[in-house]
Amino acid sequence: MRRIRSILTALAAGLCLLAPAASAQLGGPERYAQSELISERTSAAPGETVFLALKMVMQPGWHVYWRNAGDAGLPPQLILKDTSNVPAEALGEFLWPLAHVLPVVEGEIMDYGYDDEVVFALPLTVPSDAVGEVRIEATADYLICEAVCVPETQDVSLVLAVGEPAADVRSGDLISAWISKVPAPFPGEARIDDAAAPWTLSLAKAGGFPEGARLRFFPFEHEISHPAAQPQREGPEGASLSLTPDRAGKVGEVLAGVVRVDAPGAEPVGYEIRATRGGVLAGTADRAVADAVVPEAPAALGLQGLLALAGFALLGGLILNLMPCVLPVLSMKALGMVSAASSGHAGELKSHGLWYTGGVLVSFAALGGAILAVREATGFATLGFQLQHAPTVAVLALIMFAVGLWLMGFFELGTSIQNTGSGLASRGGALGAFFTGVLAAVVGAPCVGPFLGAALGAVMSQPAPGVIAVFLAMGFGMALPFLILSFVPGLHRLLPKPGKWMETLKQAFAFPMFLTAAWLLSVLAGLAGAGAVGWTLAGATTLAFAVWVARGGGMIRRGAALAALAIGFGLPAVQANVPAGPAPGDVAAEDYAEDAWSPEKVEALLAEGRPVFVDFTASWCASCQVNKLTTLNTKRVRDAFEDANVAFLAADFTRKDPVIAQELKRRGRAGVPMYLWYPAGESEPQILPELLSQELVIGLAVGG
Amino acid sequence: MKLTRRHLTLAAGMMTAVALTAGALIASTAQAAPAMGGAAPAFTGVTAAGGEISLADFAGKTVVLEWTNDGCPFVQKHYATPPANMQTLQKGAAADDVVWISVISSAPGKQGYSDAARAKELTASRGAAPAHVVLDESGAIGRLYGAKTTPHMFIITPGGELVYDGAIDSKASSKVDDIAGATNYVAAALADLEAGKPVATPVTKPYGCSVKY
């Protein structure tokens, strides 16, 4: 009996374990996002405005939309239910954190939204007659999409006690963090020139934008075509974007929206702009910024696409054999290898061909790996970055010039790596063939960029295996001619015999190299101006000097030559750098001093006759963050404070501080935020409302 | 050294190769949408019935183009019965001798893709009444018109002029309850044309799921 019971129990337990798994397979997740209502407070006083937030956590690959969904989609909303004990007017609008583009169909359909997790803060004004508790019951109503869209709703609720304000530090911290991602008002001037299509949106601010920053404009409405590229120009004062109007698009009084700034090595920053109509602002459109291949990480290419790219790479590899960098070296080395082996056994010829191919493949794989490592480290997703980064262009131009000098015969690379390679390559047998392959790849690498860069650019944003596959295809294409030569007997007899013509050909190839250097200089001029070109030409002269000095051998001469070499390459690289702007996120004027508060400091400042503004704040106080965003950190307010010589003191209540707590108690407030305004010379402060406005604060500064 | 033909051929080959690979590949898709008030782009499409139709076939009649995808919640909203919003519009159009063409631009494997059999079955099961259902699996017609969402509506006059491009109605949502209170732009535009007036609202922002090219 007991046995049967235990068997039945085991069966039942097994079934219980299986059931959820089965339903998960059959039904899928119940919804693609989980929503909840959180608050910076556990309790609030009647009449207070506190911040709640709708927190949404999405399944991987699924996204919800921004306030303007773009071409297709619907933004999420929170709808208050009748069962709440606050009126609908008590809840305000969402604060929309900076969104990112969602390219649905590249070039044709573009949306704006969020994935992974997003927190929308919104203000709740507690009714002044509230007693006991505030009960918010609402429905989160949103469209969530991956490849397809699903409209979902979820009931969410929150209860706040009415009484002495008490913070919910954890939620407050989260809400504050997301409020800091809400685009701040642009601290400069924005202008839209809609006289002709395409329109030009120009943005000027002190210090311009950081070096290498890419901008994109997200409109609040649909005046512009969302998927169209926005070619960027920049200058010392700022940047400008070329916007394609939508079919019936026209600008009203202002063009309002958000500008997203992605600078390498920094968090993306958003600015809210209201561009007035007028001409392009000076200093924002001096030079073009080369387009990155894609603005956001695109979907991985399908197998078809990857195969097509690999095919192109193979072709490119084949053609690489004819490149000025490679051909002279190859023709001498590889021909020598083939003719030497042809006098030996046919079997050895084949294996040499394979080892040569192996050498090339390994080198190209290493090159692919190195570029992947650079991509990981710097976040540059395109090979095109080679030709967008001024120092790289300068160095490439110098390399082309140096190779041209070598091809002309102005110097032999005596004990250099080149010869080490040749030395290794001249070793007999399989190892020699392998190193010939490596040599060919090494010599071919600098030519890959300028000549095959565009094709490679298409693959650079793909996941790592795809990138390596394409590089291997390129390597295989490069090795193919010699592989064929070594496998098809008798084919090598068709090759021209080595002779003096090889030397003449080698010299002739110097000229395409010089031309390439000239082209790179013109790219450099577009990127960094004439000054950088001047420095690079000086670098080239230094290189020629190094070559001349190295003649005749000897330690001193060699040392001098090496030094000149270093200067020749290093100086232009450094000088070609476009001057960097200030770090992003510096919405306020940096030099505006913000001192820590203490009662003594207030007394001292008042004695000096300066008006004083005290900001009692904390990192978990969402309302404080909103006030910073809309008022305290804005340029207008900071300028007004500076003009009125206002001293700004901050009392940070993030960690409990008895002195600050006492001051709060003294003023009759149980918590932050609290804003005190001491007009010049007044010892008793005005206590400002907890939600500030620019007009209020500027009025105080100007008046007092 | 004698310059033989082989040398020349080799040199010429090298030059060509260098020249070719020095070219850059820049793919740019300039998507120009048809201009309002201009000629509606001509197209030819395969129908679910198995024939071929062209826009030119309907010269002299008003034509309504409806981009559809039966898997999209916004399309489902307008086909839901009750109130059968889309079906009612289609039947009304047929009664007024307006040619209603439903276009399916979903690519094979994507949501809404239909072959002729499925399209016919869909029309029957939905109780829909379009004059024709065009199967645009390559997305060529969709791209020609700049169709971005499902539903996305276009209206063409008997003279071949494009006079409406946009949403089906004024309430962007997937809720059936919102149909009653919304202004139906298609019905309004057709009424304007019937009365011989210019279309009051020729362009609106279409809402729906993105077309699954």
Interface residues (C-beta under 8 A of the other chain):
Chain A: D71 A72 G73 L74 V104 V105 E106 G107 E108 I109 D111 L143 C145 A147 V148 C149 V150 P151 H222 S225 P227 A228 A229 R247 A248 G316 I319 L322 M323 P324 L327 P450 F451 L452 G453 A454 A455 A458 P496 G499 K500 W501 P512
Chain B: M1 R6 H7 L10 G13 M14 A17 V18 L20 T21 A22 G23 A24 L25 I26 S28 T29 Q31 A33 P34 A35 M36 G71 C72 P73 K110 Q111 R143 G146 K148 T149 D165 A172 S173 S174 K175 P202 V203 K205 Y207 G208 C209 S210 V211 K212 Y213
